[in-house]
Amino acid sequence: MEHLIRGLLSEEDLKDVYVGLGDDGAVVLRGDMAIVKTVDVFTPIVDDPYIQGKIAACNSTSDIYAMGVLDITGVLVIMGIPENLPLEVSREMLKGFQDFCRGENTTVLGGHTILNPWPLIGGAVIGVGRKEDIVTKGGAREGDKIVLTKPLGIQTAMALSRVDPEYMSLLEMEDREREWIINKAIELMTLSNRKGLLALRELEREVGKRIGHAMTDITGFGILGHAEEVAKKSNVEIEIHTLPVIKGTERLAPLFGHPLLEGYGAETAGGLFISVERDYVEDLIEKLHRYRCYGFEVGEVKRSGVGKAYLAKDVKILGVD
């Protein structure tokens, strides 16, 4: 979108925009109130329609949390429905979506459906907060540490779920391990990033200042792709020294041709990537654990004035149970 719309918007069009294209959500100010807007839609990646609805809701709401805002005022669902799809399947997807939203203290307000050759589900999400709540990709500071709130490996875990049983012997993997990897991925894709943001905000209240300087969530570009966005927006150098992955996906990713170990494995509803003041990293990770979140120190902001991110030569691959 950022490339497609270039040259079509004028300064006058964007006069009320606080954060525009290139971040996880757009932010418009009305006085001291910040209105955050985002939209996301994608095709199913699991067979269970109810679980798919929850994954879609988690993915759609995540961008609001990645902008630093906790209050989601409502969601407009977008659904594409094939003509031959049983109505009950669509209803189950929508039920999963709404059940997730209900757990986030928000709700589906309405939306739009279209006939489509394949199923689609997602949503347009609106959050509200204060101007000072907003965290963008552009605030990382030299000396910050990078914290990640979920392990990686979703792309590979979901590819494993689609391997035909007759080929499983080629992977030298027991059925129990296969099921564990797939279920762990589903657990992560339905784990709200609201918890991670709540942990950060609680710690910031305790220390009396903002310690999360930049933030995004990890999705289709992988951890290194999104680190590069933060590095460019913040004009800093980011080194990623640790890749926490769902245990087992580090072995499978090269077999499937996935760039997980190069930092570019695609994630769905991935964790928050937070550039944190270095003195508070251990406190934040402890707080994340109290909120039943994962918390890993995965990198460091090395220098300002560079605008790039990279994997350390001796990057550590951490298998997460």
N, C-alpha and C positions, 0 to 999 in steps of 0.2 A: 504493500500500500504506500509506503513512504516514497518509493521510486515512481509508482504510477501517478501519484497525485502531485508530484513536484511540478511547480509552475502553474498549477491550477488555483491555488489559494493565494490571496493577496494579504498584505499586512492589515488592511482594513477588515478582512474576513476574520482574522485571528486576534483582533484587538482585545478581546476579553479572555483569551486563552492563556492560562498560566503554564501548563505543560501540554505540548501538542504531539505531533507525530514523532515516533522513535522511542517512546517509552511504553511501559506496560499498560497505561491508561491515559486518556486525555483528562485534563483538569481545567475546569472553568471556575473562576472566583465570583462570588456574589457577596460583597462586603468581606467579612472574615470567614465566610463559609466556603469550603472547597467542595465542588461537585466533581466526582470522579466517574468516568464512563469508560466501559470497555465492551467488546463483543468477541465471542469465540464460538466456533461451530466445527464439528468434525464427524467423520464416519465411525461406526462402532469398531472397537478393537477386542471386545469380548462377546461371547455368545449370549450370555444372560442379559436380557433387556433391562431388568431392574438395576443390576450392577452397572451396566453401561450408562444408565441415567444418572447414577450417583457419581460416576467418573466424570461425565460431562459437566455436572454442576460444580464439582470440585475444581475442575480445570477452568471453568468460566469465571468463578468467583475469585480464583487465585490472584488474578491481575489487580484486583482492587486491594487486596492485602499487600501485594508487592509494592503498591504506591503508598503504603503506610496508613491506610484507612480501614477501620474495623466495622463501621456502621453501613451495612448494605440495605438500602431502602426497598429493593425489590428487583425481580428478574423477569424479563420478557423472553420466553422460550422461543427458539427457532427450531422447527422440525421439518425434515423432508421425509415423506412417506411414500414408498413404492405402492403402486396400485394393488399388487398381490400380497402385501404384507398384512397379516391378520390384525384387526383393530386392537386386540388384546395385547399384542406385542408393543404397539405404540403406546398404549395406556401404561404398560409396565415400565417402559423407559421414562415416561413422564412422572410416574409414581416415584421411581428412584430419584429423579431430579428433584422433585418437591420434598421428599423425605430428607435429602441432604440439605436443601435450603432451610427447612424447618430447624435443623440442627444448628444452623448458622444464625438463627434469630431473624430470618427473612422469609420471603415466600415468592412463589410464582404469581405474577400479577396478570398475566395474559401472554400474548405472543402472536406467532404467525406460523401457519403450516402451508406446505406446498407439496404437490405431487412430484416425486423425484425418482429416478431409476434406482437409487440406493438410499438407505436410511441416513439421515443426518440429524444431529441434535446438538444444541448449544444454547447460548443465551446472550442477550444484551443486559449488562449488569450496571447498576448505578449505586455508588456509595457517596456518603457525605462525611465531612470532617472539617477540621480547621486548616487554615493555610499552613500553620506550623507543623501539622501532622504529616504533610506530604514528604515522601522520600523518593527521590528519582535515581536514575542510573548514574547521574552526573556528579555525585558528591564524594566519591572515594578520595581518601587523603593518604599521602605518603606516610608509611608506618602502620597503617591499618592492617588488621588481620581479616581474612575471609572465612566466614562461617556458613556452612551448608546444613539445611535442616531435614534433608532426606537423602538416603543413598541413591545411587544411579543404577541403570541397567534395565529400565522398563522396555525399551525396544527389543532387547535380546530375550527378556522373559516372555514377552508376547509372541515373539517368533517361535519360541520353544513350544508355546501352547498350540501352534499350528502345524507342528511336525507330525506327519502321519505315523501312526503306531508301528508300521512295518519298517520304518527307518530309525526308530529309537535306538536299536542296538548299535547303530553306527556312532551314537553319541556316548556310548559306554556309561549310561546313567540309569539308575534305578527309578522306578515309577514314583517312589516316595520322594526322592530329591526333585524330580520334575514337578510334582504337585506342589511341593514346598516353594519352589522358585516362583511359580505362577501365582500362588496364593499370596506370597509376599508382595509381588508387584501390584496385585489388586488392593491389598491393604494400603500400600503407599499411595496409589492413585485415588483412594477415597479418604486419605488423611488430610484434613483441612489445614491450610497454611494460616488460618486464623490463630491456631494455637501458637505457632511460632512468633507471630506478631504480638500476641498477648504477652508472651514471655519477654520479648524485647521491651515492650512498653512498661511492663512492671519493673524491670531492672532500671530503666531510664528514670522512672519515678523515684526509685530508691536512691539513685546516685545524683538526682537533681539536674540532669542535663541529657541532651541527645548524644547517644554513643553509636547509633546506627547511622552512618554517613551516606551510604548508597545502598540500593537494594533492587533486586529483580527476582524473577522466578525462573527455574530451569525448565525449558520446554524443548521445542523442536531443534534448536541449534546446538544442544548439548552444553555441558558446563563450560567448555572453552569458548564456544561461540558466544555465549551470554557474558562470559568474563571479558571477551573482546569488546562487546558493546559497552560495558561499564568502563573499561580502560579508555576507550575512545571518548565517551561522553565526559569522563572525569579528567582526561589528559594525564593518565598515570600509567605505570607499568605494573602489571599483575602477574605474579608467578603462582601457578597452581602446583602444589607439591604433593597432594594426596587426592586419590580418586576412591572414595568409599563406594562400593558397588554391592548389589545383592549377591550374596555368596553363591558362586557357581557361574554367574554371568561373565566373569573375567575369563573363564575357560571357553565358554560358548561363543562369545562375541566374535573372535577371529574366525571360527568355523562358519558363522553366518555372514561374514563379511561386514560386520558392524564396526564402526570406528569408536567404540566405547572406550578403549584403552588409549586412544589418541585424543580423548576429550570431546568428541563430537557425536557420541551416541544420543539419538533423539529420545527425549523424555516426554511423558504425558503427565500433567498435574505434578510436576517435579517440585522440589523443595525451594525454600527461599535462599537466595545467595546474598549474604549481608556483609558489607564492608564495615567492620566494627573497630572502634578505638581499642588499640591493642591491650591496654591495661584491664579491659573488662571481658576479654574473650572467655576465660575460664568461668567467670560468673554467669555469662550468657549461656554457655553450654550446660552448666548446672541447672539454670532456670529452665532451659528447654526440656531437660530431662524431667523436671518436676511437672511440666505441662504434658508429659508423655509424648514428647517429640524426640526425634533424633537431633544430634548436634555434633558436627565435626568441624575442626579447624582444617581447612583445605588449601589455604594459600595466604599470600601476603602482598600488600601494595608496596612495591620496592622503591620506586622513584616517581616524581612528578615530571611533567613535560615530555612524556613518551607516547602514550596512547596505544599501547599494545598489551596483549596477554599471551602467555605461553605456558606449556608444561615444563616443569623442572626436568633436567636430564635424568635424575634419579627418582622420578615420581613414584610414590608409594601406592600400590594397589591394595586397598583394605577391603577384604571380604566381610560383609556385615550379615550376621545371623538374624 
